[in-house]
């Protein structure tokens, strides 16, 4: 039950995160409310995984585990940065605090949200191996094998295009001082772009670590001969 709850919680947070990336598609107050709810869910997520934090320095630290720890800690920092900066520039939910909106707060919010999204996508990629392995095994040598690979290629291409089109990398490195939105663009298309970016980043991480595991298993087999 606890595992299922955590999976549901993670899915909800991912959906909320994607919705929050479309600031122009929602009212500012709605954006701030959803952002606050997402951060509360993030706190609950970390409480449920408190054992993971306690075990960070225990056991062996191979490449995959070290990478996993680094990504999780960076994601935690990004989430805190999002909430702190969100409070700093709040015009509705936290307006009662009377904190003056500053350029620092805006830039911190853009920096933390863009990095937070990419880190979340990487985090997803580190947890989909089981699902992807089952899907690959099911599709291999099936009637829909080539259709499956074709869809993955299309998703990858659209994801790469969307990453460039949405200028995610510019937000990550503060190339621009403000986040610009195309208000004439359909919110549905906007969200599809972000979903495709998340998918392509997650797939890249999945492929990389699948190759790492294959190389490791090959060395183990060769060493056992």
C-alpha positions in Angstrom: 0.0 0.0 0.0 2.8 2.4 0.9 4.6 1.7 -2.4 1.4 2.2 -4.4 0.7 5.5 -2.6 4.3 6.7 -3.3 3.9 5.9 -7.0 0.6 7.7 -7.2 2.1 10.7 -5.3 5.0 10.8 -7.7 2.7 10.7 -10.8 0.6 13.5 -9.3 3.7 15.6 -8.6 5.0 15.1 -12.1 1.7 16.1 -13.7 1.5 19.2 -11.4 5.1 20.1 -12.3 4.3 20.1 -16.0 1.1 22.2 -15.4 3.2 24.7 -13.5 5.6 25.1 -16.4 2.7 26.7 -18.3 2.4 29.8 -16.2 0.7 31.7 -19.0 -2.0 29.1 -19.3 -3.3 29.5 -15.8 -4.3 32.5 -13.6 -1.4 33.7 -11.3 -3.3 32.8 -8.2 -4.0 29.3 -9.5 -0.4 28.9 -10.4 0.7 29.9 -6.9 -1.8 27.6 -5.3 -0.8 24.6 -7.4 2.9 25.4 -6.7 2.3 25.4 -3.0 0.4 22.1 -3.2 3.2 20.6 -5.2 5.8 21.6 -2.6 3.6 20.1 0.2 3.4 16.9 -1.8 7.2 17.0 -2.3 7.6 17.3 1.5 5.4 14.3 2.0 7.4 12.4 -0.6 10.6 13.1 1.2 9.1 12.1 4.6 8.0 8.8 3.1 11.5 8.2 1.8 13.4 9.4 4.9 15.1 6.0 5.1 16.8 6.7 1.8 18.4 9.8 3.3 19.5 7.9 6.3 21.3 5.4 4.2 23.1 7.8 1.9 26.5 7.1 3.5 26.0 3.4 4.1 27.1 0.6 1.8 29.0 0.7 -1.4 28.8 3.7 -3.8 29.1 2.6 -7.4 28.6 5.0 -10.3 24.8 4.5 -10.6 24.1 5.0 -6.9 26.4 8.0 -6.6 24.7 9.6 -9.7 21.3 8.8 -8.2 22.2 10.5 -4.9 23.6 13.6 -6.6 20.5 14.0 -8.8 18.1 13.6 -5.8 20.0 16.1 -3.7 20.1 18.6 -6.6 16.4 18.1 -7.1 15.8 18.8 -3.4 17.8 22.0 -3.7 15.9 23.0 -6.8 12.5 22.4 -5.2 13.5 24.5 -2.1 14.7 27.2 -4.5 11.4 27.1 -6.3 9.3 27.5 -3.2 11.6 30.2 -1.6 11.6 32.2 -4.8 7.9 31.6 -5.3 7.2 33.1 -1.9 9.6 36.0 -2.7 7.7 37.0 -5.9 4.2 35.9 -4.8 1.4 38.4 -5.6 -1.5 36.3 -4.2 -1.0 33.4 -1.8 1.9 34.8 0.1 1.2 38.5 -0.6 0.4 39.0 3.1 4.1 38.7 3.9 4.7 42.0 2.0 8.0 40.8 0.5 9.1 43.2 -2.3 9.4 41.5 -5.6 13.0 41.7 -6.8 14.9 40.7 -10.0 16.8 38.2 -7.8 13.6 36.5 -6.8 12.4 36.2 -10.4 15.8 34.9 -11.7 16.0 32.4 -8.9 12.5 31.2 -9.7 13.4 30.8 -13.4 16.7 29.1 -12.6 15.2 26.6 -10.0 12.2 25.7 -12.1 14.1 25.0 -15.3 16.8 23.0 -13.5 14.1 21.4 -11.3 12.2 20.2 -14.4 15.3 18.7 -16.1 16.4 17.0 -12.8 12.9 15.6 -12.3 13.0 14.1 -15.8 16.4 12.6 -15.0 14.9 11.3 -11.7 12.1 9.7 -13.7 14.6 8.1 -16.1 16.4 6.4 -13.1 13.1 4.8 -12.0 11.6 3.5 -15.3 14.0 0.6 -16.0 11.5 -2.1 -14.7 8.6 -0.7 -16.8 10.7 -0.2 -19.9 12.3 -3.6 -19.7 8.9 -5.2 -19.5 7.6 -3.1 -22.4 10.6 -3.8 -24.6 10.3 -7.5 -23.9 6.6 -7.4 -24.7 7.1 -5.5 -28.0 10.2 -7.4 -29.2 9.2 -9.8 -32.0 5.6 -8.7 -31.7 3.3 -7.4 -34.5 3.8 -3.8 -33.2 7.6 -4.0 -32.7 8.4 -1.6 -35.6 5.5 0.7 -34.7 6.8 0.8 -31.2 10.3 1.8 -32.2 8.9 4.3 -34.8 6.8 6.0 -32.0 9.9 6.2 -29.8 11.9 7.8 -32.6 9.1 10.3 -33.2 8.9 11.1 -29.5 12.7 11.5 -29.3 12.7 13.9 -32.3 9.8 15.9 -31.0 11.4 16.0 -27.6 14.7 17.4 -28.9 12.9 19.9 -31.0 10.7 21.0 -28.0 13.8 21.4 -25.8 15.2 23.8 -28.3 11.9 25.5 -29.1 11.0 26.1 -25.4 14.5 27.4 -24.8 14.9 25.3 -21.7 18.7 25.6 -21.8 18.5 29.4 -21.9 16.4 29.4 -18.7 18.8 26.9 -17.1 21.7 29.3 -17.6 19.8 32.6 -17.3 20.6 33.7 -20.8 17.4 35.8 -20.6 16.4 37.9 -17.6 12.7 37.1 -18.2 10.7 34.0 -19.2 8.9 34.7 -22.5 5.8 32.8 -23.5 4.0 32.5 -26.9 0.5 33.5 -25.8 -0.9 32.6 -29.2 0.3 29.0 -28.8 -2.2 26.4 -27.8 -1.7 25.4 -24.1 -2.2 21.8 -25.2 0.7 22.0 -27.7 2.8 23.7 -25.0 2.2 21.0 -22.5 2.8 18.3 -25.1 6.2 19.8 -25.8 7.1 19.7 -22.1 5.9 16.1 -21.8 8.0 15.1 -24.8 11.1 16.8 -23.3 10.5 14.9 -20.1 10.1 11.6 -22.0 13.3 12.1 -24.1 15.4 13.0 -21.1 14.1 10.0 -19.2 14.7 7.7 -22.1 18.3 9.0 -22.6 19.0 8.3 -18.9 17.3 4.8 -19.1 19.4 3.9 -22.2 22.7 5.2 -20.6 22.2 3.1 -17.4 21.0 0.1 -19.4 24.3 0.2 -21.3 26.2 0.7 -18.1 24.5 -2.4 -16.6 25.2 -4.5 -19.7 28.9 -3.6 -19.6 29.1 -4.3 -15.9 27.4 -7.7 -16.3 29.6 -8.6 -19.2 32.7 -7.9 -17.1 31.3 -10.0 -14.3 30.7 -12.9 -16.7 34.2 -12.6 -18.2 35.7 -12.4 -14.8 33.9 -15.6 -13.8 35.3 -17.6 -16.7 
